[in-house]
Amino acid sequence: MNAGPDFTLDPQTVHAQNMLTADNRTLKNVRGRINNVGTAFKNYRGALGTRAFGQSGRFYFEVVVYFFIKRQLRNDLIFEVALSRKTEIDKNYTVDGSPYAWTVCARRCPLCRTVCLMTFHNGVRLYHIPLTENSPPGTTLRTTVGFLIDTKTRQWFIVDAKNRRLFFRFKNIDTSKPLWPVFGAYSTEYVSVSLALRTGKDVQAVPDIPSDI
């Protein structure tokens, strides 16, 4: 299995309300200096990865997630990582309602009353698990989420990279057209968010997840 290929976040796509670090690997939910008015996302609060997953294979990347809750959350969205057809991105604030996107996100959960990691497809929530014990102002989380794409078996595995355990598996993803990784960071008034991308040689270890689990 490939740990790469290496890719970064595309500075030409970053929304005006977001910022990329100079190495194009970390997305933050603060306003940056935008010089790409013509190509920047108009609706989607984030940035596109610089390569798509189309050819047959297994590919892995990680996102180091950090957030700090500044004000009391309602059901506010914190971040989103998704695989999506390029045509679906920037139609809306997120891609979680698209039939051609598969989404992992964190938001305050009305059921658990804390911040949960959730998965969505076509507007339907498929899974959720608490990331924090509660969510008052001052709550901080730093964790690493792994994303393993198997285009041959049409599966996308979401992994707790620190504890090497599976969060969730998307089945039957539509790989008939290339799927692009896209990253969003939200709710500036309520939370500070950063998503640091690890790809290629920056990934220390790739989880051994069989395709037929």
C-alpha positions in Angstrom: 0.0 0.0 0.0 1.2 3.5 -0.8 1.6 6.0 2.0 1.4 8.8 -0.5 1.5 10.2 -3.0 2.5 13.5 -1.5 0.1 16.4 -1.9 -0.7 19.7 -0.2 -3.6 22.1 0.0 -4.2 24.3 -3.0 -3.6 28.0 -2.1 -5.6 29.0 -5.2 -8.8 27.6 -3.8 -8.7 28.7 -0.2 -11.8 30.7 0.9 -11.3 34.3 2.0 -12.4 33.4 5.5 -9.6 30.8 5.8 -5.9 30.9 6.0 -3.1 28.5 4.8 0.3 28.4 6.3 3.3 29.1 4.0 3.9 25.4 3.3 0.3 24.9 2.2 -0.2 22.1 4.7 -2.2 23.7 7.5 -5.7 25.2 7.2 -7.0 27.6 9.8 -10.4 29.1 10.3 -9.1 32.7 10.4 -9.0 35.2 7.5 -5.8 35.1 5.5 -4.3 37.3 2.8 -6.1 36.3 -0.4 -4.5 37.0 -3.8 -6.6 34.5 -5.8 -9.9 36.3 -6.0 -10.8 34.6 -9.3 -10.2 31.0 -8.2 -10.9 31.0 -4.5 -13.9 29.1 -3.2 -16.9 31.4 -2.8 -19.0 29.2 -0.6 -17.0 26.3 0.8 -15.0 27.4 3.9 -11.8 25.6 3.2 -9.4 24.5 0.5 -8.9 21.7 -2.0 -6.2 19.1 -2.1 -3.8 19.3 -5.0 -4.5 15.8 -6.3 -7.4 13.5 -6.8 -7.8 9.8 -6.2 -8.8 8.0 -9.4 -6.5 5.2 -10.3 -6.8 1.8 -8.6 -4.9 1.5 -5.4 -4.8 2.1 -1.6 -3.7 5.5 -0.4 -3.3 7.0 3.0 -3.0 10.5 4.5 -3.5 12.0 8.0 -4.9 15.2 9.4 -3.7 16.5 12.7 -6.8 18.2 14.2 -6.6 21.0 16.8 -9.4 23.0 18.1 -10.1 25.3 21.1 -13.6 26.3 22.0 -13.8 30.0 22.7 -17.6 30.4 23.2 -20.4 28.1 24.0 -21.2 26.0 21.0 -24.7 25.2 19.8 -24.7 22.7 17.0 -21.9 24.5 15.2 -19.7 22.8 12.7 -16.0 22.7 13.5 -14.3 21.0 10.6 -14.9 18.8 7.6 -12.7 16.4 5.6 -14.3 14.9 2.5 -13.8 13.0 -0.7 -15.9 14.6 -3.4 -16.3 15.0 -7.1 -14.8 18.4 -8.1 -18.1 19.6 -9.5 -19.8 19.3 -6.1 -17.3 21.4 -4.2 -18.2 25.1 -3.6 -21.9 24.7 -4.4 -22.6 25.1 -0.7 -21.0 25.8 2.7 -20.2 22.1 3.0 -20.4 19.0 0.8 -22.1 16.7 3.3 -25.4 16.9 1.4 -24.1 15.8 -1.9 -24.7 12.3 -3.4 -21.2 12.5 -4.8 -19.3 13.3 -1.6 -18.4 11.3 1.5 -17.8 13.4 4.6 -16.1 13.3 8.0 -16.8 16.2 10.3 -16.9 17.4 13.9 -19.6 19.4 15.4 -21.4 19.8 18.7 -23.8 16.9 18.8 -27.4 17.5 20.0 -27.7 13.9 21.2 -24.4 13.6 23.1 -24.2 17.3 24.0 -20.5 17.3 23.3 -18.3 17.4 20.2 -18.7 14.3 18.1 -16.9 13.0 15.0 -19.6 12.3 12.5 -19.8 10.8 9.0 -22.3 11.9 6.3 -23.3 11.0 2.8 -26.1 12.6 0.7 -27.3 14.6 3.7 -27.7 11.5 6.0 -25.7 11.1 9.1 -24.3 7.6 9.3 -22.2 7.5 12.4 -21.1 9.6 15.4 -18.7 9.2 18.3 -17.8 11.7 21.1 -14.4 13.3 20.7 -14.6 15.3 24.0 -16.2 14.6 27.4 -18.1 17.9 27.2 -17.8 21.1 25.3 -17.7 24.3 27.5 -15.5 27.2 26.6 -11.9 26.3 27.2 -12.2 22.8 25.8 -9.2 21.8 23.7 -8.6 18.8 21.5 -5.6 17.6 19.6 -5.9 14.3 17.7 -4.8 12.7 14.5 -7.3 11.2 12.1 -6.1 8.8 9.3 -7.9 8.5 6.0 -7.3 5.3 4.0 -8.8 5.2 0.5 -9.1 1.9 -1.4 -10.3 2.8 -4.9 -10.3 -0.9 -6.0 -12.8 -2.1 -3.4 -14.6 1.4 -3.3 -14.0 1.9 0.4 -12.8 4.8 2.6 -11.6 3.9 6.1 -11.5 6.6 8.8 -8.9 5.7 11.5 -8.0 6.9 15.0 -4.3 7.2 14.0 -3.0 7.5 17.6 -4.7 4.4 18.9 -4.6 2.5 15.5 -8.3 1.7 15.5 -11.1 2.1 13.0 -13.6 4.8 13.5 -15.8 4.1 10.4 -15.8 2.6 6.9 -17.6 4.0 4.0 -18.6 1.3 1.5 -19.5 1.5 -2.2 -18.1 5.0 -2.7 -18.5 6.0 -6.4 -15.0 5.9 -7.9 -16.2 6.1 -11.5 -14.9 9.7 -11.6 -11.9 11.1 -9.6 -12.5 12.0 -6.0 -10.8 15.1 -4.6 -9.9 15.6 -0.9 -11.3 18.8 0.4 -10.8 20.4 3.9 -13.0 22.9 5.7 -12.6 24.8 8.9 -15.6 26.7 10.4 -17.3 28.7 13.2 -14.6 31.4 13.7 -16.6 33.2 16.4 -16.9 30.1 18.6 -13.8 28.0 18.0 -10.2 28.1 16.9 -9.4 25.3 14.4 -6.4 24.1 12.5 -6.1 21.1 10.2 -2.5 20.0 9.5 -2.1 17.7 6.5 0.4 14.8 6.6 1.1 13.0 3.3 3.9 10.9 1.7 7.1 10.7 3.8 5.5 12.7 6.6 3.3 9.8 7.5 5.2 7.8 10.1 3.2 4.6 9.9 0.3 3.3 7.8 -2.3 1.3 9.6 -2.7 -2.3 8.4 -6.4 -2.5 7.6 -7.6 -5.4 5.6 -10.1 -4.6 2.8 -12.5 -7.3 3.9 -13.1 -6.4 7.5 
